[in-house]
Amino acid sequence: MADENGGDENGTGATDASAKDAGANAAPPAGPTRAGLAAVLGAPNAGKSTLVNRLAGAKVSIVSNKPQTTRFRIRAILNEGPTQVVLTDTPGIFAPRRRLDRAMVAAAWGGAQDADVAMLVVDARAGLTDPLRAIIRKLAQGTPPLWLVLNKTDLFDTKRLLPLTAELTALLSFAETFMISAETGDGVDRLRARLCEAMPLGPWLFPEDELSDVTDRMLAAEIVREQILRQTHEEVPHHATVETESWQERKDGSVRIDCTIYVGRASQKAILIGDRGSRIREIGQRARAELTKLLERPVHLFLNVKDRPGWDEERGRLRALGLEDLD
């Protein structure tokens, strides 16, 4: 392999997304059913993706401790008895600067437009920050029934929860309030039960065994980006994007996946590759291991790194991410 590539022919990898195909023709339970949309909104790093994964019972969205991890709307399907809840994980809402930022924020607000319930996820440790105040001002202009979800309560002095709740409800009216830890699952069962009760009567929107609307190709790119977020620092994570260039099914049941990582500058490319290719190999090995668990079959993952100045202003790159160009 050349310096800028990372790959391993001995890897294995795959995804829960494969289950979509197996159950594409599955039918929901007989009798009256409920189905609806629940949007998950909030500031960056509030724990929205962790909550969606916890509610869905499967990894649908990538997770890191860096803000703006989620870049586009991801739908996760939760089936409980006769009820289907389509959870929409949205990008964190922040003050946009780049074309990419503007498209991400628009995707977040768009996720709430058609929802039956919108959940505002708040990092209880951070409290009422200026970015959260800006979100609340926007939500005050009108949304579907709005629920307040105070997250990360396991890391927070519970004596301060009631004052924080009172502060937030003084600014905006919430139909329901929940105190949870998406990381540990504390309080999530009650939230899941209430979501199911709140869905309107109607036919299911997705087949019974479908877990997400994320394609396998998009999932592979996101898993690679998750490792970039976890293994690099400073400017690199938010100036990198990943595209799946090739997906080749093999006769032995394995799959070869070729992904290209685009960064904004040559210096960022050097950081990603690392000394003698050490960093890109580690990213590839960990991403491949994760894909192996998810796809449940052998995966051969190859990574290529390219510096492409201004990629986050390109319409084509935004479309590849599933984002709409607003300009």
SEPAVEX-153565 format. One record per residue (C-alpha): x, y, z; residue number from 0. Coordinates in Angstrom, 3 decimals. Example, Ala and Ser with C-alpha at 12.3 -4.5 7.8 and 13.67 -1.06 7.14 Angstrom:
// residues 2
x:12.300, y:-4.500, z:7.800, seq:0 $
x:13.670, y:-1.060, z:7.140, seq:1 $
//
This chain:
// residues 327
x:0.000, y:0.000, z:0.000, seq:0 $
x:1.110, y:3.565, z:-0.689, seq:1 $
x:1.444, y:6.052, z:2.177, seq:2 $
x:-1.979, y:7.559, z:1.593, seq:3 $
x:-3.856, y:4.283, z:1.634, seq:4 $
x:-5.078, y:2.081, z:4.462, seq:5 $
x:-6.443, y:-1.376, z:3.853, seq:6 $
x:-6.482, y:-4.955, z:4.987, seq:7 $
x:-7.363, y:-7.993, z:2.910, seq:8 $
x:-7.781, y:-10.086, z:6.059, seq:9 $
x:-10.528, y:-7.950, z:7.555, seq:10 $
x:-14.108, y:-8.784, z:8.191, seq:11 $
x:-16.976, y:-6.350, z:8.389, seq:12 $
x:-20.619, y:-5.613, z:7.822, seq:13 $
x:-23.722, y:-3.910, z:9.201, seq:14 $
x:-27.101, y:-4.094, z:10.844, seq:15 $
x:-28.231, y:-2.348, z:7.669, seq:16 $
x:-28.056, y:-5.781, z:6.030, seq:17 $
x:-31.086, y:-6.778, z:8.039, seq:18 $
x:-33.085, y:-4.289, z:6.000, seq:19 $
x:-32.888, y:-6.462, z:2.932, seq:20 $
x:-33.764, y:-9.645, z:4.799, seq:21 $
x:-36.968, y:-8.132, z:6.123, seq:22 $
x:-37.920, y:-5.945, z:3.203, seq:23 $
x:-41.165, y:-7.841, z:2.659, seq:24 $
x:-41.998, y:-8.405, z:6.323, seq:25 $
x:-45.420, y:-7.274, z:7.520, seq:26 $
x:-46.333, y:-5.492, z:10.788, seq:27 $
x:-48.470, y:-7.254, z:13.395, seq:28 $
x:-52.115, y:-7.901, z:12.576, seq:29 $
x:-54.743, y:-5.575, z:14.038, seq:30 $
x:-54.672, y:-1.815, z:14.705, seq:31 $
x:-51.238, y:-0.271, z:14.389, seq:32 $
x:-49.634, y:3.037, z:15.251, seq:33 $
x:-46.860, y:4.842, z:13.411, seq:34 $
x:-45.305, y:8.270, z:13.458, seq:35 $
x:-42.203, y:10.439, z:13.342, seq:36 $
x:-40.203, y:11.635, z:16.342, seq:37 $
x:-37.535, y:14.272, z:15.681, seq:38 $
x:-34.502, y:14.536, z:17.975, seq:39 $
x:-33.217, y:18.106, z:18.179, seq:40 $
x:-30.586, y:19.913, z:20.215, seq:41 $
x:-27.251, y:21.650, z:20.355, seq:42 $
x:-24.081, y:19.817, z:19.254, seq:43 $
x:-22.830, y:17.159, z:21.659, seq:44 $
x:-26.106, y:16.936, z:23.606, seq:45 $
x:-26.174, y:13.158, z:23.132, seq:46 $
x:-28.806, y:12.934, z:20.396, seq:47 $
x:-27.166, y:10.098, z:18.448, seq:48 $
x:-26.476, y:8.099, z:21.605, seq:49 $
x:-30.149, y:8.447, z:22.532, seq:50 $
x:-31.342, y:7.374, z:19.069, seq:51 $
x:-29.092, y:4.305, z:19.155, seq:52 $
x:-30.326, y:3.446, z:22.647, seq:53 $
x:-33.987, y:3.804, z:21.685, seq:54 $
x:-33.551, y:1.830, z:18.462, seq:55 $
x:-31.572, y:-0.920, z:20.167, seq:56 $
x:-28.947, y:-0.879, z:17.409, seq:57 $
x:-26.141, y:1.334, z:16.158, seq:58 $
x:-27.651, y:3.601, z:13.541, seq:59 $
x:-25.762, y:6.870, z:14.095, seq:60 $
x:-22.047, y:7.260, z:14.703, seq:61 $
x:-21.019, y:8.671, z:18.064, seq:62 $
x:-18.021, y:10.670, z:19.282, seq:63 $
x:-17.271, y:13.191, z:22.005, seq:64 $
x:-16.798, y:15.915, z:19.390, seq:65 $
x:-19.601, y:18.299, z:18.398, seq:66 $
x:-21.214, y:18.165, z:14.945, seq:67 $
x:-20.638, y:14.429, z:14.606, seq:68 $
x:-23.967, y:13.918, z:12.799, seq:69 $
x:-24.068, y:15.736, z:9.456, seq:70 $
x:-27.384, y:14.701, z:7.921, seq:71 $
x:-30.782, y:13.393, z:8.967, seq:72 $
x:-30.752, y:9.709, z:9.833, seq:73 $
x:-33.940, y:7.752, z:10.406, seq:74 $
x:-33.923, y:4.859, z:12.849, seq:75 $
x:-36.931, y:2.559, z:13.134, seq:76 $
x:-38.201, y:1.478, z:16.544, seq:77 $
x:-40.853, y:-1.272, z:16.567, seq:78 $
x:-42.681, y:-2.012, z:19.830, seq:79 $
x:-45.665, y:-4.349, z:19.574, seq:80 $
x:-48.179, y:-2.745, z:17.196, seq:81 $
x:-46.312, y:0.601, z:17.179, seq:82 $
x:-43.592, y:1.895, z:14.893, seq:83 $
x:-41.677, y:5.038, z:15.840, seq:84 $
x:-39.435, y:6.545, z:13.165, seq:85 $
x:-36.710, y:8.415, z:15.035, seq:86 $
x:-35.019, y:11.212, z:13.120, seq:87 $
x:-31.506, y:11.921, z:14.364, seq:88 $
x:-30.588, y:15.432, z:13.261, seq:89 $
x:-27.310, y:17.380, z:13.145, seq:90 $
x:-26.638, y:19.585, z:16.136, seq:91 $
x:-27.931, y:23.117, z:15.654, seq:92 $
x:-25.218, y:25.787, z:15.738, seq:93 $
x:-24.259, y:29.083, z:14.102, seq:94 $
x:-23.310, y:28.105, z:10.521, seq:95 $
x:-20.359, y:29.549, z:8.600, seq:96 $
x:-19.610, y:27.210, z:5.691, seq:97 $
x:-21.998, y:25.971, z:3.009, seq:98 $
x:-21.727, y:22.579, z:4.748, seq:99 $
x:-22.719, y:24.151, z:8.080, seq:100 $
x:-25.753, y:25.862, z:6.582, seq:101 $
x:-26.936, y:22.629, z:4.972, seq:102 $
x:-26.477, y:20.729, z:8.255, seq:103 $
x:-28.518, y:23.239, z:10.259, seq:104 $
x:-31.234, y:23.267, z:7.596, seq:105 $
x:-31.373, y:19.464, z:7.790, seq:106 $
x:-31.829, y:19.686, z:11.553, seq:107 $
x:-34.760, y:22.096, z:11.349, seq:108 $
x:-36.237, y:20.172, z:8.451, seq:109 $
x:-36.295, y:17.047, z:10.591, seq:110 $
x:-38.895, y:18.631, z:12.875, seq:111 $
x:-41.283, y:19.937, z:10.239, seq:112 $
x:-43.294, y:16.767, z:9.652, seq:113 $
x:-42.752, y:15.110, z:13.037, seq:114 $
x:-45.550, y:14.029, z:15.339, seq:115 $
x:-43.288, y:14.730, z:18.325, seq:116 $
x:-40.121, y:16.826, z:18.591, seq:117 $
x:-37.709, y:16.095, z:21.445, seq:118 $
x:-35.311, y:18.816, z:22.572, seq:119 $
x:-32.305, y:16.990, z:24.030, seq:120 $
x:-30.374, y:19.106, z:26.534, seq:121 $
x:-26.989, y:18.353, z:28.074, seq:122 $
x:-27.899, y:18.727, z:31.746, seq:123 $
x:-24.274, y:19.405, z:32.676, seq:124 $
x:-23.962, y:22.337, z:30.292, seq:125 $
x:-27.295, y:23.871, z:31.308, seq:126 $
x:-28.860, y:26.827, z:29.527, seq:127 $
x:-26.102, y:27.891, z:27.138, seq:128 $
x:-26.279, y:30.643, z:24.528, seq:129 $
x:-26.589, y:28.107, z:21.644, seq:130 $
x:-29.462, y:26.432, z:23.505, seq:131 $
x:-31.173, y:29.804, z:24.013, seq:132 $
x:-30.959, y:30.396, z:20.249, seq:133 $
x:-32.575, y:27.014, z:19.574, seq:134 $
x:-35.355, y:27.745, z:22.046, seq:135 $
x:-36.072, y:31.088, z:20.360, seq:136 $
x:-36.437, y:29.269, z:17.038, seq:137 $
x:-38.624, y:26.539, z:18.537, seq:138 $
x:-40.892, y:29.192, z:20.067, seq:139 $
x:-41.966, y:30.116, z:16.524, seq:140 $
x:-43.889, y:26.849, z:16.324, seq:141 $
x:-43.138, y:23.111, z:16.225, seq:142 $
x:-44.986, y:19.818, z:16.691, seq:143 $
x:-45.698, y:18.835, z:20.331, seq:144 $
x:-42.385, y:19.474, z:22.062, seq:145 $
x:-40.832, y:17.290, z:24.758, seq:146 $
x:-37.891, y:18.249, z:26.970, seq:147 $
x:-35.282, y:15.510, z:27.425, seq:148 $
x:-32.607, y:16.322, z:30.000, seq:149 $
x:-29.694, y:14.036, z:29.165, seq:150 $
x:-26.463, y:13.021, z:30.931, seq:151 $
x:-28.168, y:13.110, z:34.327, seq:152 $
x:-25.762, y:10.422, z:35.537, seq:153 $
x:-22.975, y:13.019, z:35.321, seq:154 $
x:-24.899, y:15.803, z:36.984, seq:155 $
x:-25.886, y:16.825, z:40.519, seq:156 $
x:-29.559, y:15.841, z:40.596, seq:157 $
x:-30.314, y:18.677, z:43.022, seq:158 $
x:-29.789, y:21.075, z:40.116, seq:159 $
x:-32.174, y:19.308, z:37.727, seq:160 $
x:-35.378, y:20.904, z:39.007, seq:161 $
x:-34.019, y:24.488, z:38.838, seq:162 $
x:-32.742, y:23.813, z:35.305, seq:163 $
x:-36.101, y:22.368, z:34.292, seq:164 $
x:-37.881, y:25.416, z:35.718, seq:165 $
x:-35.496, y:27.734, z:33.849, seq:166 $
x:-36.144, y:25.972, z:30.551, seq:167 $
x:-39.916, y:25.706, z:30.936, seq:168 $
x:-40.073, y:29.408, z:31.719, seq:169 $
x:-38.750, y:30.042, z:28.216, seq:170 $
x:-40.744, y:27.423, z:26.325, seq:171 $
x:-43.770, y:25.253, z:26.950, seq:172 $
x:-43.065, y:21.512, z:26.930, seq:173 $
x:-45.774, y:18.868, z:26.772, seq:174 $
x:-43.580, y:16.318, z:28.581, seq:175 $
x:-40.299, y:16.327, z:30.503, seq:176 $
x:-37.894, y:13.404, z:30.845, seq:177 $
x:-34.668, y:13.032, z:32.816, seq:178 $
x:-32.432, y:10.365, z:31.304, seq:179 $
x:-28.959, y:9.081, z:30.660, seq:180 $
x:-28.698, y:7.896, z:27.068, seq:181 $
x:-25.296, y:6.420, z:27.884, seq:182 $
x:-26.480, y:4.160, z:30.731, seq:183 $
x:-30.113, y:3.795, z:29.641, seq:184 $
x:-31.509, y:5.232, z:32.864, seq:185 $
x:-34.963, y:6.700, z:32.214, seq:186 $
x:-34.965, y:5.668, z:28.534, seq:187 $
x:-37.573, y:2.920, z:28.967, seq:188 $
x:-40.144, y:5.465, z:30.157, seq:189 $
x:-39.327, y:7.749, z:27.239, seq:190 $
x:-39.656, y:4.846, z:24.784, seq:191 $
x:-43.029, y:3.856, z:26.236, seq:192 $
x:-44.380, y:7.395, z:26.007, seq:193 $
x:-43.171, y:7.755, z:22.434, seq:194 $
x:-45.110, y:4.644, z:21.471, seq:195 $
x:-48.235, y:5.930, z:23.203, seq:196 $
x:-47.941, y:9.292, z:21.420, seq:197 $
x:-47.846, y:7.889, z:17.895, seq:198 $
x:-51.087, y:8.233, z:15.901, seq:199 $
x:-53.106, y:5.292, z:14.622, seq:200 $
x:-52.070, y:4.312, z:11.123, seq:201 $
x:-50.084, y:1.865, z:8.977, seq:202 $
x:-46.389, y:1.334, z:9.537, seq:203 $
x:-44.084, y:3.501, z:7.439, seq:204 $
x:-41.247, y:0.963, z:7.053, seq:205 $
x:-41.027, y:-2.858, z:6.790, seq:206 $
x:-40.891, y:-4.677, z:10.116, seq:207 $
x:-37.208, y:-5.696, z:9.951, seq:208 $
x:-35.849, y:-2.423, z:8.609, seq:209 $
x:-33.568, y:-0.698, z:11.088, seq:210 $
x:-32.628, y:2.505, z:9.280, seq:211 $
x:-32.816, y:4.418, z:6.021, seq:212 $
x:-29.012, y:4.569, z:5.882, seq:213 $
x:-27.623, y:2.577, z:2.943, seq:214 $
x:-24.732, y:0.178, z:3.424, seq:215 $
x:-22.453, y:2.424, z:1.343, seq:216 $
x:-23.305, y:5.440, z:3.478, seq:217 $
x:-22.900, y:3.414, z:6.640, seq:218 $
x:-19.391, y:2.344, z:5.627, seq:219 $
x:-18.388, y:5.964, z:5.031, seq:220 $
x:-19.843, y:7.039, z:8.376, seq:221 $
x:-18.056, y:4.290, z:10.306, seq:222 $
x:-14.745, y:5.406, z:8.783, seq:223 $
x:-15.546, y:9.027, z:9.684, seq:224 $
x:-16.360, y:7.951, z:13.239, seq:225 $
x:-12.822, y:6.631, z:13.608, seq:226 $
x:-11.411, y:9.865, z:12.193, seq:227 $
x:-13.374, y:11.772, z:14.842, seq:228 $
x:-12.108, y:9.491, z:17.580, seq:229 $
x:-8.469, y:9.291, z:16.542, seq:230 $
x:-7.648, y:12.814, z:15.358, seq:231 $
x:-7.883, y:16.204, z:16.994, seq:232 $
x:-8.031, y:19.947, z:16.432, seq:233 $
x:-9.055, y:20.938, z:12.910, seq:234 $
x:-8.886, y:17.530, z:11.196, seq:235 $
x:-12.198, y:15.898, z:12.276, seq:236 $
x:-14.429, y:18.721, z:11.069, seq:237 $
x:-12.511, y:19.243, z:7.829, seq:238 $
x:-12.747, y:15.622, z:6.703, seq:239 $
x:-15.470, y:13.821, z:4.791, seq:240 $
x:-15.669, y:10.231, z:3.572, seq:241 $
x:-17.251, y:8.782, z:0.443, seq:242 $
x:-17.648, y:5.117, z:-0.474, seq:243 $
x:-16.234, y:4.916, z:-3.990, seq:244 $
x:-16.648, y:1.193, z:-4.610, seq:245 $
x:-18.621, y:-1.725, z:-3.134, seq:246 $
x:-17.776, y:-5.138, z:-4.571, seq:247 $
x:-19.605, y:-8.294, z:-3.508, seq:248 $
x:-17.365, y:-11.368, z:-3.542, seq:249 $
x:-18.255, y:-14.977, z:-4.253, seq:250 $
x:-17.144, y:-16.056, z:-0.766, seq:251 $
x:-19.766, y:-13.798, z:0.827, seq:252 $
x:-17.327, y:-11.060, z:1.783, seq:253 $
x:-17.355, y:-7.515, z:0.463, seq:254 $
x:-14.586, y:-5.171, z:-0.654, seq:255 $
x:-15.206, y:-1.529, z:0.256, seq:256 $
x:-13.076, y:1.333, z:-1.083, seq:257 $
x:-13.520, y:4.696, z:0.645, seq:258 $
x:-11.922, y:8.054, z:-0.077, seq:259 $
x:-11.284, y:10.529, z:2.723, seq:260 $
x:-11.246, y:14.177, z:1.618, seq:261 $
x:-9.557, y:16.834, z:3.752, seq:262 $
x:-9.093, y:20.548, z:3.247, seq:263 $
x:-5.307, y:20.834, z:3.334, seq:264 $
x:-2.179, y:18.802, z:2.698, seq:265 $
x:-1.203, y:19.188, z:6.375, seq:266 $
x:-4.448, y:17.496, z:7.393, seq:267 $
x:-3.727, y:14.687, z:4.953, seq:268 $
x:-0.315, y:14.164, z:6.563, seq:269 $
x:-1.907, y:13.957, z:10.020, seq:270 $
x:-4.448, y:11.396, z:8.847, seq:271 $
x:-1.817, y:9.212, z:7.202, seq:272 $
x:0.537, y:9.413, z:10.177, seq:273 $
x:4.120, y:8.272, z:10.480, seq:274 $
x:4.692, y:5.645, z:7.758, seq:275 $
x:0.947, y:5.212, z:7.391, seq:276 $
x:0.374, y:4.265, z:11.048, seq:277 $
x:-2.666, y:6.486, z:11.627, seq:278 $
x:-4.584, y:5.547, z:8.495, seq:279 $
x:-3.909, y:1.850, z:9.152, seq:280 $
x:-5.315, y:2.168, z:12.663, seq:281 $
x:-8.382, y:4.016, z:11.382, seq:282 $
x:-8.917, y:1.335, z:8.752, seq:283 $
x:-8.454, y:-1.584, z:11.150, seq:284 $
x:-10.899, y:-0.217, z:13.717, seq:285 $
x:-13.462, y:0.774, z:11.109, seq:286 $
x:-13.210, y:-2.658, z:9.512, seq:287 $
x:-13.733, y:-4.378, z:12.868, seq:288 $
x:-16.831, y:-2.260, z:13.510, seq:289 $
x:-18.225, y:-2.947, z:10.058, seq:290 $
x:-17.606, y:-6.656, z:10.547, seq:291 $
x:-19.855, y:-6.674, z:13.611, seq:292 $
x:-22.532, y:-4.576, z:11.946, seq:293 $
x:-22.671, y:-6.279, z:8.545, seq:294 $
x:-22.081, y:-9.744, z:9.961, seq:295 $
x:-19.803, y:-10.880, z:7.149, seq:296 $
x:-16.162, y:-10.471, z:6.124, seq:297 $
x:-15.181, y:-6.984, z:4.971, seq:298 $
x:-12.039, y:-5.899, z:3.118, seq:299 $
x:-11.717, y:-2.151, z:3.667, seq:300 $
x:-9.349, y:0.111, z:1.704, seq:301 $
x:-8.899, y:3.805, z:2.455, seq:302 $
x:-7.445, y:6.544, z:0.282, seq:303 $
x:-6.759, y:10.097, z:1.526, seq:304 $
x:-6.923, y:13.150, z:-0.752, seq:305 $
x:-6.554, y:16.842, z:0.016, seq:306 $
x:-9.332, y:18.783, z:-1.696, seq:307 $
x:-9.383, y:22.437, z:-0.621, seq:308 $
x:-12.892, y:23.836, z:-0.311, seq:309 $
x:-14.713, y:20.489, z:-0.419, seq:310 $
x:-17.110, y:21.779, z:2.266, seq:311 $
x:-18.300, y:24.477, z:-0.156, seq:312 $
x:-18.875, y:22.105, z:-3.091, seq:313 $
x:-22.451, y:21.281, z:-4.045, seq:314 $
x:-21.448, y:17.804, z:-5.213, seq:315 $
x:-19.880, y:16.927, z:-1.857, seq:316 $
x:-23.017, y:18.098, z:-0.031, seq:317 $
x:-25.217, y:15.943, z:-2.255, seq:318 $
x:-22.932, y:12.975, z:-1.560, seq:319 $
x:-23.580, y:13.546, z:2.160, seq:320 $
x:-27.331, y:13.551, z:1.598, seq:321 $
x:-27.605, y:17.290, z:2.257, seq:322 $
x:-29.526, y:19.890, z:0.261, seq:323 $
x:-27.702, y:22.923, z:-1.089, seq:324 $
x:-29.634, y:26.003, z:-0.012, seq:325 $
x:-27.835, y:28.556, z:-2.213, seq:326 $
//
